[in-house]
Amino acid sequence: MTTAKMHDLTFRKLEDGTIQLEQQWGIDDPVTIEVHPSQLRHVAEAVGLLEPAKPPGQPRALKKRLERLRSRLVDIHDDLAAAPIYPPGSGSSADDPEVQALWDAVVALEDVMDDYFEEPGDETETAPDGNPPGLRAAEFSLTSPAAA
């Protein structure tokens, strides 16, 4: 069982994996709550201390389907952009708002694919606070009971 303390908040990881938080309020008995690690992560994400986690694994089948969809959309766009419009001389079908909207959909799909199927190691930048992307600097520090 790992225990740590920050000011009057004690927290420990219990044998079943839950996290116990305990805080003393005045002379009364301490207030204790046990939370699942996923609940604690959700709270940290909700208050902006952590970036939301990406789904585990990146399903290859989904990636292949999205790549086929993108390829098909590009083909449709190219066919429409090259098609003659009537009456002749009234402009280019490439300038048609629907053709442009289709291309905007292709770009949006590419953006989603880039975000979701990012290769490991692509995130090499660091945030302004010096932490890795997705991890924000805490406004406090944790010390072990031995250091307190």
C-alpha positions in Angstrom: 0.0 0.0 0.0 1.6 3.3 -1.2 0.9 6.3 1.1 1.7 10.0 0.5 0.7 13.2 2.1 0.3 16.8 1.0 -0.5 19.2 3.8 -3.6 17.8 5.5 -4.5 15.4 2.6 -3.3 11.8 2.8 -3.7 9.5 -0.1 -2.9 5.9 -0.6 -3.3 3.2 -3.2 -5.1 0.3 -1.7 -4.5 -3.4 -2.4 -7.6 -3.6 -4.7 -6.3 -0.7 -6.8 -8.6 2.0 -5.5 -7.2 5.3 -4.2 -8.2 6.4 -0.8 -8.2 10.2 0.0 -8.4 11.3 3.6 -8.5 14.9 4.9 -8.7 16.2 8.5 -11.2 18.9 9.1 -10.7 20.6 12.4 -11.1 18.4 15.4 -13.7 16.1 13.8 -12.9 12.7 12.4 -11.2 12.8 9.0 -13.2 12.7 5.9 -12.4 9.7 3.7 -13.3 8.7 0.2 -12.2 5.9 -2.1 -12.1 6.4 -5.8 -11.3 4.2 -8.8 -8.2 5.4 -10.7 -10.4 6.1 -13.8 -12.6 8.4 -11.7 -9.6 10.3 -10.5 -8.3 10.6 -14.0 -11.7 11.8 -15.2 -11.6 14.5 -12.5 -8.1 15.6 -13.5 -9.1 15.8 -17.1 -12.3 17.7 -16.3 -10.5 20.4 -14.3 -7.8 20.7 -17.0 -4.8 19.1 -15.2 -4.5 16.3 -17.8 -5.4 16.1 -21.5 -7.9 13.4 -22.3 -6.4 10.1 -23.0 -6.5 8.7 -26.5 -8.4 5.4 -26.9 -6.1 2.4 -26.4 -4.8 0.9 -29.6 -5.4 2.2 -33.0 -7.6 -0.3 -34.9 -6.1 -1.1 -38.2 -9.4 -2.0 -39.8 -10.8 1.5 -38.9 -7.7 3.2 -40.4 -8.0 1.2 -43.6 -11.7 2.0 -43.9 -11.1 5.7 -43.4 -8.2 5.6 -45.9 -10.6 4.0 -48.5 -13.3 6.5 -47.7 -10.8 9.4 -48.2 -9.6 7.9 -51.5 -13.1 7.5 -52.8 -14.0 11.1 -51.7 -10.9 12.4 -53.6 -11.9 10.5 -56.7 -15.5 11.9 -56.6 -14.1 15.4 -56.0 -11.7 15.1 -59.0 -14.4 13.7 -61.2 -16.8 16.5 -60.3 -14.1 19.2 -60.6 -13.2 18.0 -64.1 -16.8 17.6 -65.3 -18.1 20.1 -67.9 -20.8 22.4 -66.7 -23.8 23.8 -68.7 -24.2 26.2 -70.2 -20.7 26.2 -71.7 -18.6 29.2 -70.7 -20.4 29.7 -67.4 -17.3 28.9 -65.3 -15.6 25.9 -64.0 -17.1 23.1 -62.0 -14.1 23.3 -59.8 -15.5 26.6 -58.5 -18.8 25.0 -57.6 -19.6 25.4 -53.9 -20.6 21.8 -53.6 -17.3 20.6 -55.1 -15.4 22.9 -52.6 -17.6 21.5 -49.7 -16.6 18.0 -50.8 -12.9 19.0 -50.7 -13.4 20.6 -47.2 -14.8 17.2 -46.1 -11.7 15.4 -47.4 -9.5 17.9 -45.5 -11.5 17.4 -42.3 -11.3 13.6 -42.6 -7.5 13.9 -43.0 -7.3 16.0 -39.9 -9.2 13.5 -37.9 -7.1 10.7 -39.2 -3.9 12.6 -38.4 -5.0 13.2 -34.8 -6.4 9.7 -34.2 -3.7 7.6 -36.0 -0.7 9.6 -34.8 2.3 7.4 -34.8 4.2 7.0 -31.4 7.0 9.4 -31.1 5.3 12.1 -33.3 4.7 14.3 -30.2 8.2 15.6 -29.5 7.3 19.1 -28.6 7.1 20.3 -25.0 4.5 22.6 -23.5 5.6 26.1 -22.4 5.9 24.9 -18.8 8.5 22.3 -19.9 6.2 19.3 -19.4 5.4 16.7 -22.1 2.3 17.5 -24.2 -0.9 16.7 -22.3 0.6 17.1 -18.8 0.2 20.5 -17.2 2.3 21.7 -14.3 0.7 21.1 -10.9 0.3 24.0 -8.5 1.7 21.9 -5.7 4.3 19.2 -5.1 3.9 15.8 -3.5 6.3 14.6 -0.9 6.6 11.1 0.5 5.8 10.6 4.3 9.6 10.1 4.9 10.4 13.6 3.4 7.5 15.3 5.3 
